Amino acid sequence: MERRTIPNTALHVSSLCLGTMTFGTPAGETEAIHLTHWAMDHGINFIDTANMYEGYTRYIGSPGGVSEEILGKALKGRRDQVVLATKVGMKIGPAELPYSRRGTGLSK
């Protein structure tokens, strides 16, 4: 697998990135863990996730974090082998909570 250096860092990432938006549905936990391990075993060390990724069943006000929870299980004992890109900012959690308390870690 070709690796590329992220400018101004010592990080070398695979030219392919494993996206995890469908972890949860349609890729259930077992399948998602298998897919993650397969990708890593084949040289992919760059994984993308987000607090809102939970598959196709996402709805406004859903709690989020599904992809990140699955990745936590998949990366147990192997976390040092990947560069994990995550992002926050999409509203998750109950709509009646103020934006700064909906699990984004950001304030308005």
C-alpha positions as CSV (number, residue, x, y, z in Angstrom):
1,M,0.0,0.0,0.0
2,E,1.4,3.4,-1.0
3,R,1.9,5.8,1.9
4,R,1.9,9.5,1.9
5,T,3.3,12.0,4.4
6,I,0.9,14.6,5.8
7,P,2.8,17.9,5.2
8,N,4.6,19.3,8.2
9,T,4.2,16.1,10.2
10,A,5.9,12.8,10.7
11,L,2.6,11.0,9.9
12,H,2.6,8.6,7.0
13,V,-0.9,7.5,5.9
14,S,-2.1,5.0,3.4
15,S,-3.3,6.4,0.1
16,L,-6.6,4.7,0.8
17,C,-8.8,5.7,3.8
18,L,-11.3,3.5,5.4
19,G,-14.6,5.4,5.8
20,T,-16.9,4.3,8.6
21,M,-20.1,6.1,8.0
22,T,-22.0,2.9,7.5
23,F,-20.7,1.2,10.6
24,G,-23.9,0.4,12.6
25,T,-26.2,-0.1,9.6
26,P,-25.8,-1.8,7.1
27,A,-22.4,-2.9,8.5
28,G,-23.2,-4.4,11.9
29,E,-20.6,-4.6,14.6
30,T,-19.2,-8.0,13.7
31,E,-18.9,-7.1,10.0
32,A,-17.5,-3.7,10.7
33,I,-14.8,-5.1,13.0
34,H,-13.9,-7.7,10.3
35,L,-13.7,-5.0,7.7
36,T,-11.5,-2.8,9.8
37,H,-9.1,-5.7,10.5
38,W,-9.1,-6.7,6.9
39,A,-8.2,-3.2,5.8
40,M,-5.5,-2.9,8.4
41,D,-4.1,-6.3,7.5
42,H,-3.9,-5.1,3.8
43,G,-1.9,-1.9,4.6
44,I,-4.7,0.7,5.3
45,N,-3.7,2.7,8.3
46,F,-5.9,5.8,7.7
47,I,-9.5,5.6,9.1
48,D,-12.2,8.3,9.0
49,T,-15.0,8.5,11.5
50,A,-17.2,11.2,13.1
51,N,-19.5,11.6,16.2
52,M,-22.5,11.4,13.9
53,Y,-21.6,8.2,12.0
54,E,-24.0,5.5,12.9
55,G,-25.1,4.1,9.5
56,Y,-28.3,4.5,7.5
57,T,-30.6,4.5,10.6
58,R,-29.4,8.0,11.7
59,Y,-32.1,10.4,12.6
60,I,-32.3,14.0,13.9
61,G,-31.6,13.8,17.6
62,S,-30.0,10.3,17.6
63,P,-27.2,9.9,20.1
64,G,-24.4,9.3,17.6
65,G,-21.1,7.7,18.4
66,V,-22.0,4.2,17.0
67,S,-19.1,4.1,14.5
68,E,-16.7,5.4,17.2
69,E,-17.8,2.7,19.6
70,I,-17.4,-0.1,17.0
71,L,-13.9,1.3,16.1
72,G,-12.9,1.3,19.7
73,K,-13.6,-2.5,19.8
74,A,-11.9,-3.1,16.4
75,L,-8.8,-1.1,17.3
76,K,-8.3,-2.7,20.8
77,G,-4.7,-3.6,21.0
78,R,-4.0,-2.1,17.6
79,R,-4.7,1.6,18.1
80,D,-1.0,2.5,17.6
81,Q,-1.2,1.1,14.0
82,V,-3.6,3.7,12.6
83,V,-4.1,7.4,12.0
84,L,-7.6,8.1,13.1
85,A,-9.4,11.1,11.7
86,T,-12.5,12.2,13.4
87,K,-14.6,15.3,13.5
88,V,-17.3,17.0,15.6
89,G,-19.8,19.6,15.0
90,M,-22.9,17.9,13.7
91,K,-25.7,18.1,16.2
92,I,-26.3,14.8,18.0
93,G,-28.5,13.9,20.9
94,P,-31.9,15.3,22.0
95,A,-33.0,18.4,20.1
96,E,-34.2,20.0,23.3
97,L,-30.7,20.2,24.7
98,P,-28.7,23.4,24.1
99,Y,-26.3,23.0,21.2
100,S,-23.3,23.1,23.5
101,R,-24.6,20.1,25.5
102,R,-25.6,17.8,22.6
103,G,-22.4,15.8,22.6
104,T,-20.4,17.9,20.1
105,G,-17.8,19.3,22.5
106,L,-18.3,22.7,20.9
107,S,-20.1,25.7,22.1
108,K,-22.3,28.0,20.1
